[in-house]
Amino acid sequence: MLLEIKDLYVKYGNIEALHGISFYVSQGEIVTLIGANGAGKTTTLHTITRVPPPEGPRVSGGDILYKGESILKTEAHAVVQNLHIALAPEGRHIFGNLSVEDNLTLATYARKNDSRVESDYQRVYELFPRLAERRKQRSESLSGGEQQMLAVGRAIMTGCNFILLDEPSMGLAPLLMYDMFRTLRKLNEEGMTILLIEQNARLALKFAHRAYVLDTGEIVMEGPAQELADNPEIQKAYLG
């Protein structure tokens, strides 16, 4: 397996946010974490990507293995540069005063002498033609959907082969939402592994291979995404 979370406990100060969760992601999969707000989904992604204190969470037990090796002591920049794991965060966090192209270029800071950089620019612009049309435009002037495209494109430009996505459909109109997920599926078909948090559980379960349900810091259910989508308890709690 590519990523394994083993009995992970995480705290913010004295408040425990994750209570011994365990799950895994295999190479080439789309795995989704679903659950209510405050369940611990974003904390999980921040812990994997080693967001440092005081901004981020502190592991108080368990382990995170990547390709069988613990990454608990890996610094945040090394997660991107050496492990090739990138986070497209909730809220996008693009640099609004910079152009689309400059935002993408910043993401390549650790890719010195990497011959694939130019082809990755073309890959992003092919996946998201609107970004190609607006490459010289200040990113703060983009629509919400375009900014989300930019956030995903920026993650791709890090050279990652494993992308963590936090609420990629937030604030998007239904048509753009489905466009985004079709693009994510295409990325996956090209070899990208994806760990996804998505408030729209119906959509997430439609596109993912497997899913885990988080409830107040604990995993309470897991299985193939379609099986969970057909589960009456999941339908009642999350699918409306």
C-alpha positions in Angstrom: 0.0 0.0 0.0 1.1 3.6 -0.6 -0.1 5.3 2.6 -1.1 3.7 5.8 -2.5 5.5 8.9 -2.1 3.3 11.9 -4.0 3.9 15.2 -3.5 7.7 14.8 -4.2 10.0 17.7 -4.0 13.8 17.1 -4.4 16.7 19.4 -4.8 20.5 19.1 -3.4 21.6 22.5 -5.2 19.5 25.0 -8.1 18.7 22.7 -8.0 15.3 21.0 -9.3 15.5 17.4 -8.5 12.0 16.2 -9.0 9.0 18.4 -6.9 6.2 17.0 -8.0 6.1 13.3 -6.6 3.6 10.9 -7.0 3.4 7.1 -4.9 3.0 4.0 -4.6 4.2 0.4 -3.2 2.0 -2.3 -1.4 3.4 -5.3 -3.7 4.4 -8.1 -6.8 4.6 -5.9 -9.3 7.4 -5.2 -10.2 7.1 -1.5 -12.7 9.5 0.1 -13.2 10.4 3.8 -16.8 11.5 4.5 -18.3 12.8 7.6 -20.0 15.9 9.2 -18.2 19.1 9.9 -15.8 18.7 12.8 -15.4 15.0 12.3 -11.6 15.3 11.8 -11.3 15.1 8.1 -9.2 18.2 7.5 -7.1 17.4 10.6 -6.3 14.1 8.9 -5.0 15.7 5.8 -3.0 18.3 7.7 -1.4 15.6 9.8 -0.4 13.6 6.7 1.2 16.7 5.1 2.9 17.6 8.3 1.5 21.1 8.8 3.7 22.2 11.7 2.7 23.6 15.1 1.3 26.0 16.1 -0.8 26.1 13.0 -1.3 22.4 12.7 -2.1 19.3 14.7 0.2 17.3 17.0 0.4 13.5 16.8 0.1 12.0 20.3 0.0 8.3 19.2 0.1 6.0 16.3 2.0 6.3 13.0 1.8 7.4 9.4 3.6 5.2 6.9 4.4 6.1 3.3 5.7 3.2 1.2 6.3 1.4 4.5 8.4 4.2 6.1 7.2 6.5 9.0 6.9 10.1 7.9 6.1 11.5 11.4 9.4 13.3 11.5 9.3 14.5 7.9 9.1 18.2 7.6 6.3 19.8 5.6 8.4 20.9 2.7 10.0 17.5 2.3 6.5 15.9 2.1 6.1 17.8 -1.2 9.7 17.8 -2.4 10.8 14.3 -1.5 7.6 12.3 -1.1 5.7 14.0 -3.9 2.5 14.4 -1.9 0.6 17.7 -2.4 -2.4 19.3 -0.7 -5.0 21.4 -2.4 -6.4 23.0 0.8 -10.0 23.9 1.7 -10.5 27.6 0.7 -8.0 27.3 -2.2 -5.4 29.8 -0.6 -4.2 31.0 -4.0 -2.1 34.2 -4.2 -4.7 36.6 -5.5 -2.3 39.4 -6.4 -0.4 37.1 -8.7 -1.3 35.8 -12.2 -2.5 32.3 -12.8 0.9 31.5 -14.4 2.8 32.9 -11.4 0.8 30.8 -9.0 1.7 27.7 -11.0 5.3 28.7 -11.2 5.6 29.2 -7.5 4.6 25.5 -7.0 7.7 24.4 -9.0 10.2 26.0 -6.5 11.6 22.6 -5.5 11.8 21.2 -9.0 15.2 22.5 -10.1 16.5 20.9 -13.3 13.3 18.9 -13.7 12.7 18.4 -17.4 9.0 17.6 -16.8 8.1 21.1 -15.6 7.2 22.4 -19.1 5.1 19.4 -19.9 3.3 19.7 -16.6 2.3 23.3 -17.5 0.8 21.9 -20.7 -0.9 19.2 -18.7 -2.5 21.7 -16.4 -3.7 23.9 -19.3 -5.1 20.9 -21.1 -6.9 19.7 -18.0 -8.2 23.2 -17.3 -8.5 25.2 -20.6 -9.9 28.2 -18.7 -6.6 28.6 -16.9 -4.8 28.6 -20.2 -7.2 31.4 -21.4 -6.5 33.4 -18.2 -2.9 32.6 -17.6 -1.8 36.3 -17.5 -4.8 37.3 -15.4 -4.6 38.2 -11.7 -6.0 35.1 -9.9 -8.1 37.2 -7.5 -10.3 38.1 -10.5 -11.1 34.4 -11.3 -14.4 32.9 -10.6 -14.7 30.5 -7.6 -14.6 27.5 -10.0 -11.5 28.8 -11.8 -9.8 29.4 -8.5 -10.4 25.8 -7.5 -9.0 24.7 -10.9 -5.9 26.8 -10.1 -5.6 25.2 -6.6 -5.6 21.7 -8.2 -3.3 22.9 -11.0 -0.9 24.3 -8.4 -0.8 20.9 -6.6 0.0 19.2 -10.0 2.9 21.6 -10.6 4.7 20.5 -7.5 5.4 17.3 -9.4 3.3 15.2 -7.1 1.9 11.7 -7.8 -0.4 11.7 -4.8 -2.8 14.6 -4.3 -4.9 15.4 -1.2 -8.0 17.4 -1.9 -10.0 19.2 0.8 -13.5 20.1 -0.4 -12.7 20.7 -4.1 -16.4 21.3 -5.0 -17.0 23.9 -2.3 -18.9 26.9 -3.7 -19.1 25.5 -7.2 -22.2 25.5 -9.4 -23.4 21.9 -10.1 -22.1 21.9 -13.7 -18.6 23.0 -12.6 -18.7 20.6 -9.8 -19.1 17.6 -12.1 -16.5 19.1 -14.5 -14.1 19.2 -11.6 -14.7 15.6 -10.6 -14.5 14.4 -14.2 -11.0 16.0 -14.4 -10.0 14.4 -11.1 -11.0 11.0 -12.5 -9.0 11.7 -15.6 -6.0 12.5 -13.4 -6.5 9.2 -11.6 -6.7 7.3 -14.8 -3.3 8.8 -15.8 -1.8 7.4 -12.6 -2.5 10.0 -9.9 -3.5 8.7 -6.4 -6.1 10.8 -4.7 -7.3 11.1 -1.1 -10.4 13.2 -1.1 -12.5 15.1 1.5 -15.8 16.2 0.1 -18.9 17.5 1.8 -21.0 16.3 -1.1 -20.9 12.7 0.0 -23.1 11.5 -2.9 -20.6 12.9 -5.4 -17.6 11.6 -3.5 -19.0 8.1 -3.3 -19.8 8.2 -7.0 -16.2 8.9 -8.0 -14.2 7.1 -5.4 -13.1 3.5 -5.3 -13.2 3.2 -1.5 -14.5 5.3 1.4 -14.2 5.8 5.1 -16.7 7.4 7.3 -15.4 9.7 10.1 -17.5 10.6 13.1 -16.1 12.8 15.9 -12.6 11.6 15.3 -13.3 7.9 14.8 -13.7 5.8 11.7 -17.1 4.2 12.1 -17.6 2.5 8.7 -15.5 1.7 5.6 -15.7 -0.2 2.4 -16.1 0.0 -1.4 -17.6 3.4 -2.2 -20.6 1.9 -4.0 -21.4 -0.3 -1.1 -21.4 2.6 1.3 -23.6 4.7 -1.1 -26.1 1.8 -1.0 -26.0 1.5 2.7 -29.3 2.8 4.3 -27.5 4.2 7.4 -25.1 6.2 5.1 -28.0 7.3 2.9 -29.9 8.6 6.0 -27.0 10.3 7.6 -25.1 11.8 4.7 -27.0 11.5 1.4 -30.3 13.1 2.3 
